[in-house]
Amino acid sequence: MTQSILTADSSVGSWLDDPIGGPILRDLLAQGGQSADALRPVRKLAIKRLVKLSKGQFPAELIDDLVRRVAAGDVPASAAATDAPPAAPAAAGAVERPEWVERIDAGRFTGKTVIVTGAGSGIGRATAARVAREGGRVIAVDISEERLDDFVAELAGADIVPVVANITDDAAIAAIVEAAGGQIDALANVAGIMDDMTPVHEVTDAVWQRVFAINVDGSMKLMRAVVPGMLERQYGSIVNVASEAALRGSAAGVAYTASKHAVVGLTKSSAYMYGPSGIRVNAVAPGPVITNIEAKFASELGAQRVRAGMAVLTDAVEADALAASITFLLSDDGVNVNGQVLASDGGWSVA
């Protein structure tokens, strides 16, 4: 058997497709009751990225051990029972696509105060972290104090003001604005929730109201609160996080889909109203992203139709990739962009 050349920098897909690495990794997954399908969303990422993404399930020591075992050709005896059919050998001279590497522009947000909701996890956390690392003062908003504390600790020394708040509550909105002080340069409305994939004849009032309260009302309330100050200064940038569900009907249930269409309407109307006043309002429509938002199917019809619509789903990306799109629009780099919905979806919207 030819010796495999796999490292911690090799992609998860390269590991799974390798004649030695594949059996070793699948055996490890099988021991935890998982199959290789669990790693499909992260196939293109370097396997070392699992250390952070897995939240302790793939510690650095385990990755080091996998590299050692594959170098030694240590295929487990149980591989025959747990391994999938061998992948076709890679074409001679095949080159693995380079992994995207975030590039920080150290002064892009210097002197600016930016409110970011949902800052405790996922896209919100990645966006808040990037703004902070690029010199901005971040008002980091999340409903979870524990997640915010962890975020602040991770970026010790950065200018971050954590605010535990429910964005559907008017008093909480006032507290967020007060924490920001007299100058608010930008707002990233990232906080949001998924629905339960129900179509309109099955959706409950509770699901509809909760999804709209957070995805639409919360975004509107914060925009309403920050725009007056932006009008006074004739300057500001707002980015709302929509979704692929704002561009198509097949990505979620009726509540989530309608809420994200509403976010686009909120974005476009505001861009038109305030554009001449120096305030830019745009939206980003993510495709599949590795976050802590989980899809739950409470409807047989919803599950069947949504899964059919996801047949052309692109590979999921890490939240940092969405933060790159959001911070571009938030920053002065997006100076000539207003009223747009940027589909940051790996091409899903054109499939």
C-alpha positions, 0 to 999 in steps of 0.5 A: 500500500502506497504511503499516504501524505496527509497532514493537519493542513490536508482537507477533511475530504482528502482524509476521507478519500485517502486509502489509509486516512479514510479507514482510520477517520471513519473508524474513529467516527464509528466509535462515536456512533457517527458516519462520514456524512457528519463531516460533509459540511466541512469536507473542504476545510483543513482537518485541523479546523475541527479542533475549534469547530468540534468544541472539544470532540476533536482535540488537537492531540487527536488530530496529531494522533491521526497524522501519526497513524496515517504516516505509519499506515496504521489501518484499524482491523475493524476498517472493513466493517466500518469503511465506505467503498474506496474512493476513486484514486485522484487524477495524476497531478491533481491539486487540492484547492487552497483553503481561504485564509482570512486577511485582516485590514488592521485599521479599517474600523479604527475610530468607529463604533459598530453594533453587532447583534448575535455576537456570542456565536456563529456569524455574529461572533465572527463579524464582531471579532473581525471588526474588533481585530480591525480596530473598531469599538464593538458593542457586542449584543447577545441574549446569552451572557455566557457566550458573550463572556467567552467572546470577550475573553477570547479577544482580551484587550480588544475594545468590546462592550458586551451587552446582554439583551433581547432585541425584541424588547424596547428597553433592551434596545435603549440599553444597547444604544446607551452602551454605544454612546453618542456615536454609532457608525455602523450596525450589523443585524445578525441575530436570527432564528430558524423556523421548524420547516412547516408550510403555511397550512401547518405553521403555528402562531407561536412559531410565526410570531417568534421568528418574526419577532427576532428576525424582523422586529428586532432588526427594525427596532435597532435600525429605528434606534440608530438611524436618527444619530446617523442622520445627524452625522450624515453618515452610517452603514447598516447591514442586515443578515437575510438568507438564501431563503430571502431569494428562493422558496425552497430553503426553509419553512414559511415563517423563516422564508417570509421573515427573511423576505421582510428583511430584504424589504426593510433593507431596500426601503431604508436604502432608498429613504436614507441614501441621499443622507449618507446612510448605506443599508445593505443585506447579506444572504448567506448560504449554508454556514457552520453555525449553532442554528439547527434545522428542525423538521416539524412537518413531513411535507416541509422536510420532503420539499426543503430537502428536495430543494437542497439537492444543489446545496453548496458546501457549508463555510465557516462563519468567518467567510460571511464576516468577510462579506458583512464587514466589507459592506459595513466598512467604507470599502462599500462606499458605493454600495447601497440597497443591495442583497449580496448573496454570499452563498458559494454560488447556491443562488445561481444553481 
